[in-house]
Amino acid sequence: MKYFSLTFWLPLFILFSSNIEKDETFVIDHFQNHYNKKQVEKKYSINDISGEYELIKGYTLFLGDEREEIVASNLIVEKLSENDYGYYAAHKIKGRRPNEQDGILRNYKGKFHQLSFCEYDASKVVSKENFVSGITLHNQVIIKKTNDKLAMITYGGNFRTYLLYRKLNPETNFSIYLEDALDRSKLDYKKRVSNYKKARNYNKGKLSIEYIRLNDSWASKHLHKDGSNSFEKTHYYQSAYQDGKFKKQDAEFFKLLE
């Protein structure tokens, strides 16, 4: 029987071990990349919020402890694209006549934003005929959804509105007190959706859009072009944090989802 020396086996062992290590590294890297991709998808994903809703509880808080109760509200949300939703609603504030509301929401990196459209500025070098309106990210709408409940927080300079809804039972009608306001809201909503579709399919030769991160918010940077002329405008919005003035109230509100 012929025996081989250690000098014969050692290079083979090293080569074999090296290949195993490379294969293990490849497998680990493959699963790590897959895991990272899933984490990113999970981070920026959110449940479909489309549907018809009725109010469970609603109120607006103002700085200085003033409070307004919202006694009735109906909300209709439609899915317009993978990340965009349109909605229209009617609200009844205690002691006031019903009012209407509508808008377009975009799920941008896991957070919903109201969408706005840039308007023509006669002082700029682009002619009105060649001006292209584009979509801008506006104030955030804080949304959480669990099962059949939908919680929304909207805000302005000195106030914060809290709305907690549940999915409307198919056999239940909308509030009779809100019918007229809901009809008006639907008409305004249809006009908004028409503008949204035009702005979404904008002429990229006349407008370029970039979203840039500024502190805790995103800004919409538009470059409008008209031949050799062009002007740039960055659209900002108010931070949803409002300097932490409503942090405690937010936490108390979201407990209602539990």
C-alpha positions as CSV (number, residue, x, y, z in Angstrom):
1,M,0.0,0.0,0.0
2,K,1.4,3.4,-1.0
3,Y,1.2,6.3,1.5
4,F,1.4,9.9,0.6
5,S,3.3,12.4,2.6
6,L,1.8,15.4,4.5
7,T,3.2,17.7,1.8
8,F,1.0,16.0,-0.7
9,W,-2.2,16.2,1.3
10,L,-1.8,19.7,2.8
11,P,-2.4,21.8,-0.4
12,L,-5.5,19.6,-1.2
13,F,-6.9,20.1,2.3
14,I,-6.3,23.9,2.1
15,L,-8.0,24.1,-1.3
16,F,-11.0,22.0,-0.2
17,S,-11.4,24.1,3.0
18,S,-11.1,27.3,1.0
19,N,-13.9,26.2,-1.3
20,I,-16.2,25.2,1.6
21,E,-15.5,28.7,3.2
22,K,-16.3,30.4,-0.2
23,D,-19.6,28.4,-0.6
24,E,-20.6,29.2,3.0
25,T,-19.8,32.8,2.5
26,F,-21.9,32.8,-0.7
27,V,-24.8,31.2,1.0
28,I,-24.6,33.5,4.0
29,D,-24.4,36.6,1.8
30,H,-27.3,35.4,-0.4
31,F,-29.6,34.9,2.6
32,Q,-28.4,38.1,4.2
33,N,-29.2,40.1,1.0
34,H,-32.6,38.4,0.8
35,Y,-33.3,39.2,4.5
36,N,-32.2,42.8,4.1
37,K,-34.5,43.2,1.0
38,K,-37.4,41.8,3.0
39,Q,-36.7,44.1,5.9
40,V,-36.7,47.1,3.5
41,E,-40.0,46.0,2.0
42,K,-41.5,45.5,5.4
43,K,-40.2,48.8,6.6
44,Y,-41.9,50.7,3.8
45,S,-45.1,48.6,3.5
46,I,-48.5,49.3,5.1
47,N,-51.8,47.7,4.9
48,D,-54.3,48.7,2.2
49,I,-56.3,51.5,3.7
50,S,-59.0,51.7,1.0
51,G,-62.6,51.3,2.1
52,E,-65.7,53.1,3.6
53,Y,-65.5,54.1,7.2
54,E,-67.6,55.6,10.0
55,L,-66.4,57.5,13.0
56,I,-65.7,56.0,16.4
57,K,-64.2,59.0,18.0
58,G,-62.9,62.4,16.8
59,Y,-61.6,65.7,18.2
60,T,-59.3,68.6,17.4
61,L,-56.8,69.9,20.0
62,F,-55.4,73.4,19.9
63,L,-52.4,74.8,21.7
64,G,-53.7,76.3,25.0
65,D,-55.9,73.2,25.8
66,E,-58.9,74.3,23.6
67,R,-60.8,71.2,22.2
68,E,-63.4,70.6,19.6
69,E,-65.5,67.5,19.4
70,I,-66.2,65.8,16.1
71,V,-69.5,64.1,16.6
72,A,-69.9,62.4,13.2
73,S,-67.8,61.6,10.2
74,N,-67.8,59.4,7.1
75,L,-64.7,58.6,5.1
76,I,-64.3,57.0,1.7
77,V,-60.8,55.9,0.6
78,E,-60.0,54.7,-2.9
79,K,-56.7,53.1,-4.1
80,L,-55.4,55.0,-7.1
81,S,-52.1,53.3,-7.6
82,E,-49.6,51.1,-5.7
83,N,-48.7,53.9,-3.3
84,D,-51.4,56.6,-3.9
85,Y,-54.9,56.8,-2.3
86,G,-57.7,59.3,-2.9
87,Y,-60.2,60.1,-0.2
88,Y,-63.2,62.3,0.5
89,A,-65.0,62.8,3.8
90,A,-67.6,64.8,5.7
91,H,-67.3,65.8,9.3
92,K,-69.7,67.3,11.8
93,I,-68.2,69.4,14.6
94,K,-70.3,69.9,17.6
95,G,-72.3,73.1,17.3
96,R,-71.5,73.6,13.6
97,R,-72.8,72.6,10.2
98,P,-71.1,69.6,8.4
99,N,-68.1,70.4,6.4
100,E,-66.3,68.5,3.6
101,Q,-62.8,67.4,2.9
102,D,-60.9,65.6,0.1
103,G,-57.4,64.9,-0.9
104,I,-54.8,62.5,-2.3
105,L,-52.4,60.6,-0.1
106,R,-49.1,59.0,-1.1
107,N,-47.3,56.3,0.9
108,Y,-43.7,57.6,0.5
109,K,-41.1,55.5,2.3
110,G,-43.7,54.1,4.7
111,K,-45.3,57.5,5.6
112,F,-48.4,59.0,4.1
113,H,-48.3,62.6,2.8
114,Q,-50.9,64.8,1.4
115,L,-50.1,65.6,-2.3
116,S,-50.2,69.1,-3.7
117,F,-49.7,70.5,-7.2
118,C,-47.3,73.3,-8.0
119,E,-48.9,76.4,-9.5
120,Y,-47.8,78.8,-12.2
121,D,-45.8,81.8,-11.1
122,A,-45.9,84.7,-13.6
123,S,-42.7,86.2,-12.2
124,K,-40.7,83.2,-13.4
125,V,-39.0,82.8,-16.8
126,V,-41.2,79.9,-18.0
127,S,-44.2,80.9,-20.1
128,K,-47.6,79.9,-18.9
129,E,-48.2,77.9,-22.1
130,N,-45.1,75.7,-21.3
131,F,-45.5,75.5,-17.6
132,V,-46.0,71.9,-16.3
133,S,-47.7,71.3,-12.9
134,G,-46.0,68.6,-10.9
135,I,-46.8,66.7,-7.7
136,T,-45.3,67.9,-4.4
137,L,-45.3,66.1,-1.0
138,H,-47.2,68.1,1.6
139,N,-48.0,67.7,5.2
140,Q,-47.8,64.1,6.6
141,V,-51.0,62.3,7.6
142,I,-50.1,59.9,10.4
143,I,-52.1,56.7,9.8
144,K,-52.2,53.4,11.7
145,K,-54.5,50.5,10.8
146,T,-55.4,47.4,12.7
147,N,-58.0,44.9,11.5
148,D,-61.1,47.0,10.8
149,K,-59.9,50.2,12.6
150,L,-58.2,53.2,11.0
151,A,-56.6,56.0,13.1
152,M,-55.6,59.3,11.4
153,I,-53.8,62.4,12.7
154,T,-53.7,65.6,10.7
155,Y,-52.2,68.9,11.8
156,G,-51.7,72.6,11.1
157,G,-49.9,75.5,12.7
158,N,-51.5,75.3,16.2
159,F,-53.8,72.3,16.1
160,R,-53.9,68.5,15.7
161,T,-57.0,66.6,14.6
162,Y,-57.5,63.0,15.7
163,L,-59.9,60.7,13.9
164,L,-60.6,57.0,14.7
165,Y,-62.7,55.1,12.2
166,R,-64.0,51.6,11.8
167,K,-65.0,49.9,8.5
168,L,-68.6,50.6,7.6
169,N,-70.8,47.6,7.8
170,P,-72.1,46.8,4.2
171,E,-75.7,46.9,5.6
172,T,-75.2,50.2,7.2
173,N,-75.8,53.6,5.5
174,F,-73.8,56.7,5.8
175,S,-74.9,59.3,8.4
176,I,-78.0,61.1,7.1
177,Y,-76.6,64.3,8.7
178,L,-73.6,64.2,6.4
179,E,-75.2,63.3,3.0
180,D,-75.1,66.7,1.4
181,A,-71.6,67.5,2.6
182,L,-70.4,64.1,1.4
183,D,-71.9,64.8,-2.0
184,R,-70.1,68.1,-2.3
185,S,-66.9,66.5,-1.1
186,K,-67.2,63.8,-3.8
187,L,-67.5,66.5,-6.5
188,D,-64.4,68.3,-5.3
189,Y,-62.6,65.0,-5.1
190,K,-63.3,64.1,-8.7
191,K,-61.8,67.4,-9.8
192,R,-58.7,66.7,-7.7
193,V,-58.3,63.2,-9.1
194,S,-58.4,64.7,-12.6
195,N,-55.6,67.2,-11.7
196,Y,-53.7,64.4,-10.0
197,K,-53.7,62.2,-13.2
198,K,-52.5,65.1,-15.3
199,A,-49.7,65.9,-12.8
200,R,-48.7,62.3,-12.5
201,N,-48.3,62.0,-16.2
202,Y,-46.2,65.2,-16.6
203,N,-44.0,66.0,-19.5
204,K,-40.5,65.1,-18.3
205,G,-38.9,67.2,-20.9
206,K,-40.4,70.3,-19.2
207,L,-40.2,69.3,-15.6
208,S,-37.9,67.2,-13.4
209,I,-38.8,66.2,-9.9
210,E,-36.5,65.2,-7.1
211,Y,-37.3,64.4,-3.4
212,I,-34.6,65.5,-1.0
213,R,-34.3,64.9,2.8
214,L,-34.1,67.9,5.0
215,N,-33.9,67.2,8.7
216,D,-36.9,65.1,9.6
217,S,-38.9,66.0,6.4
218,W,-38.8,65.5,2.6
219,A,-38.8,68.4,0.2
220,S,-40.0,68.3,-3.4
221,K,-37.4,69.9,-5.7
222,H,-38.8,71.0,-9.1
223,L,-36.9,72.1,-12.1
224,H,-39.2,73.8,-14.7
225,K,-37.8,74.1,-18.2
226,D,-38.9,76.2,-21.2
227,G,-36.3,75.8,-24.0
228,S,-33.2,77.5,-22.8
229,N,-35.0,79.1,-19.8
230,S,-35.5,77.3,-16.6
231,F,-36.2,77.9,-12.9
232,E,-36.0,75.8,-9.8
233,K,-38.3,75.7,-6.9
234,T,-38.3,73.6,-3.7
235,H,-41.6,72.9,-2.0
236,Y,-41.5,72.4,1.8
237,Y,-44.1,71.4,4.4
238,Q,-44.6,71.6,8.2
239,S,-43.0,68.8,10.2
240,A,-45.5,66.3,11.7
241,Y,-43.7,66.4,15.0
242,Q,-44.7,70.0,15.8
243,D,-41.8,70.3,18.2
244,G,-43.2,67.4,20.3
245,K,-46.1,69.6,21.6
246,F,-48.7,66.8,21.1
247,K,-46.5,63.7,21.9
248,K,-48.5,62.7,25.0
249,Q,-51.8,63.2,23.2
250,D,-50.7,61.1,20.2
251,A,-49.8,58.2,22.5
252,E,-53.1,58.4,24.3
253,F,-55.0,58.4,21.0
254,F,-53.2,55.4,19.6
255,K,-54.2,53.4,22.7
256,L,-57.7,53.4,21.3
257,L,-56.5,51.0,18.6
258,E,-55.7,48.3,21.1
